[in-house]
């Protein structure tokens, strides 16, 4: 937040590790191969984006709390808020969060069209599915779930 002089510097979100459980490595591959599954690789990219997303949300919350305390943020009109120097930081965070949302949407579609080649890949797809906010209301999530089911039938028949 503000430095020792009370001035505010740019927001630099701290990197944070995802707390999502990593189940895939604990399940043996039925083929005995240690090669990385393509679905697992995509899921890991989504995990990185979700960790960045959590970090940015935390930075947003910290900055907004500071603005409320020191700038009466909610009492200001939109034009007044736009003149506050820290509003640029909020806009930057908003833009990055929007980019991450779009990136996660693209990865979901990519993951849906990627067949898992081993158990780790199937579990990675299921982890990605579980991370979605509203699986039941999302047609892409439903397609990913059906893709996982087809992969499981293929791998374990």
N, C-alpha and C positions, 0 to 999 in steps of 0.2 A: 504494500500500500504506500502511503507517503513516506518519503525519506526523512532524515533528521531535520531538514529545513522546512518540512511540511509540504514540499512540492511532490508531485506525483510523477513517477517515471512510467515507461511503457510496461504493459502487462506481459510477462513472460511466463506462460503456464509451465508448471513443473511436470516433468515426465513422471508417470506413475505406472507401475506394473499392473496388469489386469489381475483381478482376484478370481477370474473365471477358473473353475476347476479344469485341470488338464487331465482328462481321462484317457485319451487315446494311447499314450505311451505305455500304460499299464496293461493293455490288452494285447496278447500275442497275435501276431499276424498268422492266419491259417496257412499261408503259402510258405512261411519260413523266411521270406525275403524281407530285408530291412529297408528296401527302397521306399522313398517318400511317395505317398499317395497324392495324386493331383488334387483331389477334393480337400485333403488335409492341408495342402499348401495354400489353397484359396481361403480356407477357414482361418488359417493363421494370419493371413493378411487382414481379414476382417477383425480378428482379435486385436491387432495393432491399431486399427482405426478406432475400435471401441475404447481402447485404453486412452488414446489421444482425445476422444470425445469426452470421456470422464474428466480428464485433466482440464479441458477447456471449460466445461460446465462449472468446475470448481473455481477456475479463474474468474468466470462471469459472476458467480455468486459473491466472491470476495470483493470484486470491483463494485458491483451493485450495492453491496452493504456499505462500502466506503462512501460511495456517492450519496446514499441516503443519509448517512451520518454527517458528512462534511459539506454536501452541496444541496441538501433538501431536494433530492432528485425527483421524488414523486410530486412535489409541489410545483415543479417547473413545467412550462408548456413544452411541446415538442421543439419549437424554434429555439427556446431558451436552452433546452437540453443539448441541442445541436451545437450551441456555442460553447459548451463546457468542453475543455480540451480532452478530458477522459472519455468523452462520448466516442471519439475515434477508436479508442481501445475496445469499447463495447462492440462497435460496428465490425472491427477486425475479427473479434471472437465470433460474432454472429456469422460473418462470411465464411470463416473456417469451419464452423459447425455445419453450415449449409453444404459446403463442399464434402465434408465427411458423410453427411446423410446421403448425398448423391453417390458417393463412392461405395457406401454400404449397399445401396440399392443395386448398383452395377455388380458388386460381388455376389449378392444374393442370386441375381439372374445367372451369372457365370457358374455359381455353385450348383444351381438347379440343373443346368445342362451338362454338368461334369459327372461322369460315373465314378464312383469309388472303386478302387481296385483291391482294397483289403479292409479289414475291420476298423483299422485306425481311421481310414477315410470315411467310412460310414459314421463312426462316432463323431468325427469332426463335423460332418454335415448335421448331425443331430444337435451338437453343441451350438452350431450357428442358428439352427432353428429355435432352440431354447432361448437364445439371446434376443429374439425378436420380441418387441413390446406387445404385439397383439397377434399371435399366431392364428387364432381362430377367425379374425376378420381380414386377414391379408391373403389375397389370392396367390401371390408369389410364395408366401410361406406354405400354403397348402400344396403348391406344385413341388416345393422342396421336400416336404414330408412324403409325398407320393414317390418322388425320385429316390428318397432314402429307402422306402419300403421295397421298391423294385430292386435296388442294389442289394439289400439284405436277402431277398429271395434268390437272386443270382449267386451270391457268394456262399450261401449256406443251404443249398438244396442237396 
